[in-house]
Amino acid sequence: MKFKNLFLFSIFLLILLVRNAYAHCPLCTIGAATVAGGAAYFGVSQLVIGLFMGGFAVSVGLWVAKLIKKRYIPFQTTLITLFSFVTTILPLLPLMKEITPLYIHLLGGYGTMLNRTYLLNLFFIGSILGGAIVAITPWISQKITALRQGKIIPFQGVTLTILLLLIVGISLQLIL
């Protein structure tokens, strides 16, 4: 318990003492949060809002993980990112109640053991998708840089992240 409290206190102190952040993640974070807030105002589907909030949560987690230079535990970056995701998304679930049924039909009639209807929270599904997009964007950015023989487009990471979130978000909104 002492180690956990010391670890959390250390993270809090690091955040307070940071002067500069040499990463694109704060820009991604601001962009995702702005788009999600605007989406709620204009009545966009909770699936799309979840997409941007999931991206926001993972972006914050990755950014905070980069602030900690020393590795104290295995999978430290993953755990910090997961913590950011859980503490951002789970408190919003009671507010985001839009659900959709998913009927899985394998064999036999309705209600048998293999056939079930599952209720899915659209916000949660969207947040997982958004988090996955933000998590794989650095890899995609590296591939683009390799294809361009080491040349980086200005603000490539930010542009790619926001562009992918917007394309997926607009597509989901139009499909639903």
NORUR-V214033 format. One record per run of one state. SS is the DSSP state (H for helix, E for strand, - for the rest). FROM is the first residue (numbers start at 0). TO is the last residue. If there is no record, write none. Layout:
ss->SS from->FROM to->TO
ss->SS from->FROM to->TO
//
This chain:
ss->- from->0 to->0
ss->H from->1 to->16
ss->- from->17 to->23
ss->H from->24 to->40
ss->- from->41 to->44
ss->H from->45 to->66
ss->- from->67 to->74
ss->H from->75 to->92
ss->- from->93 to->97
ss->E from->98 to->103
ss->- from->104 to->114
ss->E from->115 to->120
ss->H from->121 to->146
ss->- from->147 to->154
ss->H from->155 to->174
ss->- from->175 to->175
//
